[in-house]
Amino acid sequence: MRLELIHRHSPQVMGRPKTQLQRLKELVHSDSVRQLMILHKLRGGQIPRRKAKEVLSSSSGRGSDDAIEVPMHPAADYGIGQYFVAFKVGTPSQKFMLVADTGSDLTWMSCKYHCRSRNCSNRKARRIRHKRVFHANLSSSFKTIPCLTDMCKIELMDLFSLTNCPTPLTPCGYDYRYSDGSTALGFFANETVTVELKEGRKMKLHNVLIGCSESFQGQSFQAADGVMGLGYSKYSFAIKAAEKFGGKFSYCLVDHLSHKNVSNYLTFGSSRSKEALLNNMTYTELVLGMVNSFYAVNMMGISIGGAMLKIPSEVWDVKGAGGTILDSGSSLTFLTEPAYQPVMAALRVSLLKFRKVEMDIGPLEYCFNSTGFEESLVPRLVFHFADGAEFEPPVKSYVISAADGVRCLGFVSVAWPGTSVVGNIMQQNHLWEFDLGLKKLGFAPSSCT
């Protein structure tokens, strides 16, 4: 199965093209909000994710040989730094543009329900203005989850289900409250999702848990239709699709500054891109269920120019106060202070010949006039994993273009103790495969086209 991925700076979804500086400022702003949300989630003491492992184990070896690939485009005017997917839900299907978020569990979209009037589609609603809206009453496969059920009262507590239940058949509600003050109010339902297999054939996935968000306010996801939850949780779309397609999903992220109308894909099952890159794939352990529903890795250090930096080992200890996650919803890469300082110091040495420039780009600390700059002048940065695997991103992923003639070091400092985050710019131009059954993360350089 494949879904098209759309970055927010794609001409497919943006209006007038924005300057690099405008776009970077938007990314930095949304990343600041995102980091508050991650911090809130990691410190919130949520109930541990239940049964995701059992779901995958029960389907191990029984997955379909088919695959689904969802186009992911790099898309630009949503005010947030994520990638988006086109998502078809309901019977007959209705199409939406959802944030592809490896840090979320629930798949939800803006929604109207119990709207019987012929003119209801024209009713003004501040909470969903400028968005596509899922008209649940028009779908014959839409089935709400009653609030009196154990699923609502116990299992969906992980997804912020509400305890109020005025009647036995009242839909099970939820109340998402994000750290920036944004809120999403709605209720849970099971629905049918239509996906496209890699050879073009359509397939329906039944009884997929979705959220019908009837009220939404605030900055988070403000111009998207909703969120596709790809986190490691029993009810995330990643787990549901993995049951059907071999327990794995993959994506490849194009350069976030590309203006080309190029489709990239979020793939469930075997990837044609992976088959072509099979000999170049590197694998490392994928740590599941330890850092909330995020996908964590066992990092052991960073080298620059072949020299390992002096970073305390506890910074990378996923079982302790540190650890590292991969997050498709963050654009920049966030390092805790004990890792951030040596990385920045080592990279600045190679840039001393370029005049430092003060830019109003929030937490980006070091920018410079890039006239005469060549990537070959920068020592190569390598992430080292505990099992010996190495990830070497291209220089443009950490010495990023900010404006005409200006580049910045694309790292942001976060407080220690805390979790480091490898964002989507650092991940770009690589194929990433999340094997949830074998708990492996595979990656390889790719043009993503």
C-alpha positions as CSV (number, residue, x, y, z in Angstrom):
1,M,0.0,0.0,0.0
2,R,1.3,3.4,-0.8
3,L,0.2,7.0,0.1
4,E,1.6,10.1,-1.4
5,L,3.6,12.3,1.0
6,I,3.3,16.1,0.5
7,H,5.6,18.5,2.3
8,R,4.1,21.8,3.2
9,H,6.3,23.7,0.6
10,S,4.9,21.8,-2.4
11,P,3.3,23.7,-5.2
12,Q,0.4,21.2,-4.9
13,V,-0.8,22.8,-1.7
14,M,0.8,26.1,-1.4
15,G,-0.5,29.4,-2.7
16,R,2.0,32.0,-3.7
17,P,5.6,30.8,-3.3
18,K,7.3,32.0,-0.2
19,T,10.9,33.0,0.3
20,Q,13.3,30.6,1.9
21,L,13.5,32.8,4.9
22,Q,9.7,32.9,5.3
23,R,9.4,29.2,5.0
24,L,12.3,28.5,7.5
25,K,10.7,30.9,10.0
26,E,7.5,29.0,9.7
27,L,9.3,25.7,10.2
28,V,11.1,27.0,13.2
29,H,8.0,28.3,14.8
30,S,6.1,25.1,14.3
31,D,9.1,23.1,15.6
32,S,9.0,25.2,18.8
33,V,5.4,24.3,19.3
34,R,6.1,20.7,18.4
35,Q,8.9,20.4,21.0
36,L,6.6,21.6,23.7
37,M,4.1,19.0,22.7
38,I,6.8,16.3,22.7
39,L,8.0,17.4,26.1
40,H,4.5,17.5,27.5
41,K,3.8,14.0,26.1
42,L,7.0,12.5,27.4
43,R,6.5,14.0,30.9
44,G,2.8,13.5,31.0
45,G,2.8,10.1,32.5
46,Q,0.4,8.6,30.0
47,I,-0.7,5.0,30.3
48,P,1.8,2.7,28.6
49,R,0.9,1.7,25.1
50,R,-0.9,-1.6,25.3
51,K,-1.1,-4.5,22.9
52,A,0.7,-3.0,19.9
53,K,3.3,-5.8,20.2
54,E,0.6,-8.4,20.5
55,V,-1.2,-7.1,17.5
56,L,1.9,-7.4,15.4
57,S,2.9,-10.8,16.8
58,S,-0.5,-12.3,16.1
59,S,-0.2,-11.3,12.5
60,S,3.5,-12.2,12.1
61,G,4.0,-14.3,9.0
62,R,0.4,-13.8,7.9
63,G,0.8,-10.4,6.3
64,S,-0.2,-9.9,2.7
65,D,2.4,-10.0,-0.1
66,D,0.8,-6.9,-1.4
67,A,2.0,-3.4,-0.5
68,I,0.4,0.0,-0.3
69,E,2.2,3.2,-1.1
70,V,0.8,6.5,-0.1
71,P,2.2,9.6,-2.0
72,M,4.0,12.1,0.3
73,H,4.5,15.5,-1.2
74,P,6.7,18.3,0.2
75,A,3.9,20.9,0.9
76,A,4.2,24.5,2.0
77,D,1.5,26.8,3.4
78,Y,0.1,24.8,6.3
79,G,2.0,26.7,9.0
80,I,3.5,23.5,10.3
81,G,6.6,21.6,9.3
82,Q,5.2,18.1,8.6
83,Y,4.6,16.0,5.6
84,F,1.1,15.3,4.5
85,V,-0.8,12.3,2.9
86,A,-3.9,12.1,0.8
87,F,-6.3,9.8,2.8
88,K,-9.6,8.3,1.6
89,V,-12.1,7.3,4.3
90,G,-15.8,6.3,4.3
91,T,-18.3,4.7,1.9
92,P,-18.4,6.2,-0.6
93,S,-14.9,7.5,0.1
94,Q,-14.1,11.1,1.0
95,K,-10.6,12.5,0.5
96,F,-8.6,14.5,3.0
97,M,-5.1,15.9,3.5
98,L,-3.7,14.6,6.8
99,V,-0.4,15.2,8.6
100,A,1.7,12.1,8.6
101,D,2.9,12.0,12.2
102,T,5.1,9.3,13.7
103,G,4.5,10.9,17.1
104,S,0.7,10.5,17.1
105,D,-1.5,7.5,17.7
106,L,-5.0,8.6,16.5
107,T,-6.0,9.2,12.9
108,W,-8.6,12.0,12.9
109,M,-10.0,14.6,10.6
110,S,-12.4,17.6,10.8
111,C,-15.9,16.2,10.9
112,K,-19.6,16.9,10.9
113,Y,-22.1,14.4,12.2
114,H,-25.9,14.4,12.7
115,C,-26.2,17.1,10.0
116,R,-29.4,16.1,8.1
117,S,-30.3,19.4,6.3
118,R,-29.6,19.7,2.6
119,N,-27.9,23.0,3.3
120,C,-25.8,21.8,6.2
121,S,-22.6,21.7,4.1
122,N,-22.9,25.5,3.8
123,R,-23.2,26.1,7.5
124,K,-20.5,28.4,8.8
125,A,-18.2,26.9,11.5
126,R,-15.2,28.8,12.7
127,R,-13.5,25.7,13.9
128,I,-13.4,24.1,10.4
129,R,-13.3,27.0,8.0
130,H,-11.0,26.6,5.0
131,K,-10.9,22.8,5.5
132,R,-12.3,19.8,3.9
133,V,-14.8,18.2,6.4
134,F,-15.7,14.5,6.7
135,H,-19.5,14.3,6.5
136,A,-20.0,11.2,8.6
137,N,-23.7,10.8,7.9
138,L,-22.9,10.3,4.2
139,S,-20.9,7.2,4.9
140,S,-22.6,3.9,5.2
141,S,-19.6,2.3,6.9
142,F,-19.3,4.9,9.7
143,K,-19.9,3.3,13.1
144,T,-19.5,5.1,16.4
145,I,-18.1,3.5,19.5
146,P,-20.6,3.7,22.4
147,C,-19.3,5.4,25.6
148,L,-20.5,2.6,27.8
149,T,-18.1,0.0,26.3
150,D,-14.9,-1.2,27.9
151,M,-13.1,0.0,24.7
152,C,-14.1,3.5,25.5
153,K,-13.7,3.4,29.3
154,I,-10.4,1.5,29.4
155,E,-8.6,0.9,26.1
156,L,-9.1,4.4,24.6
157,M,-7.9,6.1,27.7
158,D,-4.5,6.1,25.9
159,L,-6.1,8.4,23.3
160,F,-7.7,10.8,25.9
161,S,-11.2,9.3,25.9
162,L,-13.8,11.2,28.0
163,T,-15.5,9.6,30.9
164,N,-18.9,11.3,30.6
165,C,-21.6,9.0,29.3
166,P,-25.1,10.5,29.3
167,T,-26.7,7.5,27.5
168,P,-25.4,4.0,26.7
169,L,-25.3,4.7,23.0
170,T,-23.7,8.2,23.2
171,P,-20.4,8.1,21.1
172,C,-17.2,7.8,23.0
173,G,-15.7,11.3,23.1
174,Y,-12.1,12.6,23.3
175,D,-10.5,15.9,24.2
176,Y,-7.0,16.6,22.9
177,R,-5.3,19.6,24.4
178,Y,-2.0,20.6,22.9
179,S,0.8,22.4,24.8
180,D,0.3,25.6,22.7
181,G,-3.3,25.8,23.8
182,S,-4.8,24.1,20.7
183,T,-7.7,21.8,21.3
184,A,-9.5,19.0,19.4
185,L,-12.8,17.8,20.6
186,G,-14.6,14.9,18.9
187,F,-15.6,11.2,19.2
188,F,-14.3,7.8,18.1
189,A,-15.6,5.7,15.3
190,N,-14.7,2.7,13.2
191,E,-14.6,3.3,9.4
192,T,-13.5,1.9,6.1
193,V,-10.3,3.3,4.5
194,T,-9.7,3.0,0.8
195,V,-6.0,2.5,-0.2
196,E,-4.2,1.8,-3.4
197,L,-1.9,-1.2,-3.8
198,K,1.5,-0.7,-5.6
199,E,0.1,-2.1,-8.8
200,G,-2.8,0.4,-8.8
201,R,-5.5,-1.9,-7.5
202,K,-7.8,-0.5,-4.8
203,M,-8.3,-2.2,-1.5
204,K,-10.5,-1.5,1.5
205,L,-9.3,-1.7,5.1
206,H,-12.3,-2.2,7.4
207,N,-12.9,-1.2,11.1
208,V,-10.1,1.4,11.2
209,L,-10.3,3.5,14.3
210,I,-10.7,7.2,13.4
211,G,-11.5,10.4,15.3
212,C,-14.3,12.6,14.2
213,S,-13.1,16.1,15.4
214,E,-16.2,18.4,15.5
215,S,-14.4,21.2,17.2
216,F,-10.8,22.4,16.7
217,Q,-9.1,25.6,17.7
218,G,-5.5,26.9,17.8
219,Q,-2.3,26.8,15.8
220,S,-1.4,23.1,15.8
221,F,-2.4,21.5,12.5
222,Q,-4.4,24.6,11.7
223,A,-4.6,24.2,7.9
224,A,-4.5,20.5,7.6
225,D,-7.6,18.3,7.5
226,G,-6.4,16.2,10.4
227,V,-3.7,13.8,11.4
228,M,-2.6,10.3,10.4
229,G,-1.3,8.6,13.5
230,L,1.7,6.6,12.7
231,G,3.0,6.1,16.3
232,Y,3.7,2.8,18.0
233,S,0.2,2.2,19.5
234,K,-2.4,-0.5,19.0
235,Y,-4.8,1.9,17.4
236,S,-2.5,3.8,15.1
237,F,-2.8,3.5,11.4
238,A,0.7,2.2,11.2
239,I,-0.2,-0.8,13.3
240,K,-3.4,-1.4,11.5
241,A,-1.7,-1.3,8.1
242,A,1.2,-3.3,9.3
243,E,-1.1,-6.1,10.3
244,K,-2.1,-6.4,6.6
245,F,1.2,-5.8,4.9
246,G,4.0,-7.6,6.6
247,G,4.6,-5.6,9.8
248,K,6.5,-2.7,8.2
249,F,6.3,0.7,6.7
250,S,8.7,3.0,5.0
251,Y,9.1,6.6,3.6
252,C,11.5,8.7,1.7
253,L,11.6,12.4,2.2
254,V,12.5,14.7,-0.7
255,D,14.5,17.9,-0.1
256,H,12.2,20.2,1.9
257,L,13.2,23.2,-0.3
258,S,12.3,21.6,-3.6
259,H,9.7,23.4,-5.7
260,K,9.3,20.4,-8.0
261,N,5.9,18.8,-8.3
262,V,7.4,15.4,-7.3
263,S,5.5,12.7,-5.5
264,N,7.1,10.7,-2.7
265,Y,5.5,7.7,-1.0
266,L,4.7,6.4,2.5
267,T,4.7,2.6,1.8
268,F,3.2,-0.2,3.9
269,G,4.6,-3.6,2.9
270,S,7.5,-4.2,0.4
271,S,8.8,-1.0,-1.2
272,R,9.9,-0.9,-4.8
273,S,12.4,1.8,-3.7
274,K,13.7,-0.6,-1.0
275,E,14.1,-3.4,-3.5
276,A,16.3,-1.2,-5.6
277,L,18.4,-0.1,-2.6
278,L,18.5,-3.5,-0.9
279,N,22.3,-3.8,-1.1
280,N,22.8,-0.4,0.4
281,M,20.4,-0.7,3.3
282,T,21.9,-0.3,6.8
283,Y,19.9,-1.7,9.8
284,T,19.9,-0.8,13.4
285,E,17.7,-1.6,16.4
286,L,14.3,0.1,16.5
287,V,13.4,0.7,20.2
288,L,9.6,0.4,20.6
289,G,7.3,1.1,23.5
290,M,10.0,2.8,25.7
291,V,9.7,6.5,24.7
292,N,5.9,6.8,24.7
293,S,4.6,6.0,21.2
294,F,7.7,7.5,19.5
295,Y,10.2,5.5,17.5
296,A,13.5,5.5,19.4
297,V,17.0,4.3,18.5
298,N,20.0,3.3,20.5
299,M,22.5,6.1,19.6
300,M,26.0,6.0,21.1
301,G,27.7,9.0,19.7
302,I,28.3,11.6,16.9
303,S,31.5,12.1,15.0
304,I,32.6,15.1,12.9
305,G,35.4,14.8,10.4
306,G,36.1,11.2,11.7
307,A,36.6,12.3,15.3
308,M,34.1,11.1,18.0
309,L,32.9,14.0,20.0
310,K,33.0,14.0,23.8
311,I,29.4,13.5,24.7
312,P,28.4,11.8,27.9
313,S,27.0,8.3,27.3
314,E,23.9,9.1,29.5
315,V,22.8,11.5,26.8
316,W,22.0,8.6,24.5
317,D,20.6,6.2,27.2
318,V,17.0,5.5,26.1
319,K,16.4,3.6,29.4
320,G,17.5,6.5,31.5
321,A,17.1,10.3,31.2
322,G,18.2,10.6,27.6
323,G,17.6,8.8,24.3
324,T,16.9,9.7,20.7
325,I,13.7,9.5,18.6
326,L,13.0,9.9,14.9
327,D,10.1,12.4,14.4
328,S,8.6,13.1,11.0
329,G,6.6,16.0,12.6
330,S,9.7,18.0,13.5
331,S,11.7,19.7,10.8
332,L,15.0,20.5,12.6
333,T,17.1,18.3,14.7
334,F,17.1,18.9,18.4
335,L,20.0,17.9,20.6
336,T,20.2,18.0,24.4
337,E,22.7,20.6,25.6
338,P,25.6,18.1,26.3
339,A,25.5,17.0,22.7
340,Y,24.5,20.3,21.1
341,Q,27.5,22.3,22.3
342,P,30.3,20.0,21.0
343,V,28.5,19.5,17.7
344,M,28.1,23.2,17.2
345,A,31.7,23.9,18.2
346,A,33.1,21.3,15.8
347,L,31.1,22.6,12.9
348,R,31.8,26.3,13.5
349,V,35.6,25.7,13.1
350,S,35.1,24.9,9.4
351,L,33.0,28.1,8.9
352,L,35.3,30.7,10.5
353,K,36.2,32.2,7.1
354,F,32.6,33.1,6.5
355,R,31.1,36.2,8.1
356,K,28.5,35.5,10.8
357,V,25.1,36.9,10.1
358,E,22.4,37.7,12.7
359,M,19.1,36.4,11.5
360,D,15.8,36.5,13.2
361,I,15.1,32.8,13.1
362,G,14.3,31.9,16.7
363,P,16.6,29.3,18.2
364,L,18.9,28.8,15.2
365,E,22.1,30.1,16.8
366,Y,24.7,30.2,14.0
367,C,24.1,31.6,10.5
368,F,26.7,32.9,8.0
369,N,27.1,34.6,4.7
370,S,27.5,31.7,2.3
371,T,29.1,33.5,-0.6
372,G,31.8,31.1,-1.8
373,F,30.6,28.3,0.4
374,E,31.0,24.7,-0.8
375,E,29.7,21.7,1.0
376,S,33.1,20.0,0.7
377,L,34.5,22.6,3.2
378,V,32.3,21.0,6.0
379,P,33.6,17.9,7.8
380,R,31.2,15.0,7.5
381,L,28.8,14.4,10.4
382,V,28.0,10.8,11.3
383,F,25.4,9.5,13.8
384,H,26.8,6.3,15.4
385,F,24.4,3.6,16.7
386,A,25.2,1.2,19.6
387,D,25.2,-1.8,17.3
388,G,27.8,-0.3,14.9
389,A,25.4,1.1,12.3
390,E,26.2,4.6,11.0
391,F,24.0,7.3,9.4
392,E,25.8,10.0,7.4
393,P,23.4,12.7,6.2
394,P,24.2,15.0,3.4
395,V,25.8,18.4,4.4
396,K,22.7,20.3,3.2
397,S,20.7,18.5,5.9
398,Y,22.6,20.2,8.7
399,V,24.1,23.3,7.1
400,I,20.7,24.4,5.8
401,S,19.8,27.2,3.4
402,A,18.0,30.0,5.2
403,A,17.9,32.8,2.5
404,D,19.7,33.8,-0.6
405,G,23.4,33.9,0.4
406,V,22.7,32.7,3.9
407,R,23.1,29.3,5.6
408,C,22.6,28.2,9.2
409,L,23.6,25.2,11.3
410,G,20.4,23.3,11.5
411,F,20.5,22.2,15.2
412,V,18.5,23.4,18.1
413,S,19.4,23.0,21.8
414,V,17.0,21.4,24.3
415,A,17.5,21.1,28.0
416,W,19.2,18.3,29.7
417,P,17.9,15.8,30.9
418,G,15.8,15.3,27.9
419,T,15.3,13.5,24.6
420,S,17.1,14.3,21.3
421,V,15.0,14.4,18.1
422,V,16.2,13.6,14.6
423,G,13.8,15.8,12.4
424,N,12.7,15.3,8.9
425,I,15.3,17.7,7.3
426,M,18.0,15.4,8.7
427,Q,16.1,12.4,7.4
428,Q,15.6,13.8,3.8
429,N,17.1,12.0,0.8
430,H,17.1,8.7,2.6
431,L,14.7,5.8,2.5
432,W,13.6,4.8,6.0
433,E,12.0,1.5,6.8
434,F,10.4,0.8,10.1
435,D,10.1,-3.0,10.6
436,L,7.8,-3.2,13.6
437,G,7.8,-7.0,13.8
438,L,11.5,-7.5,13.8
439,K,12.2,-4.2,15.6
440,K,14.6,-3.0,13.0
441,L,15.2,0.4,11.4
442,G,16.6,0.3,7.9
443,F,17.9,3.3,6.0
444,A,19.8,4.1,2.7
445,P,20.6,7.1,0.7
446,S,18.0,7.8,-2.0
447,S,16.9,10.6,-4.4
448,C,13.3,9.8,-3.2
449,T,11.9,10.1,-6.7
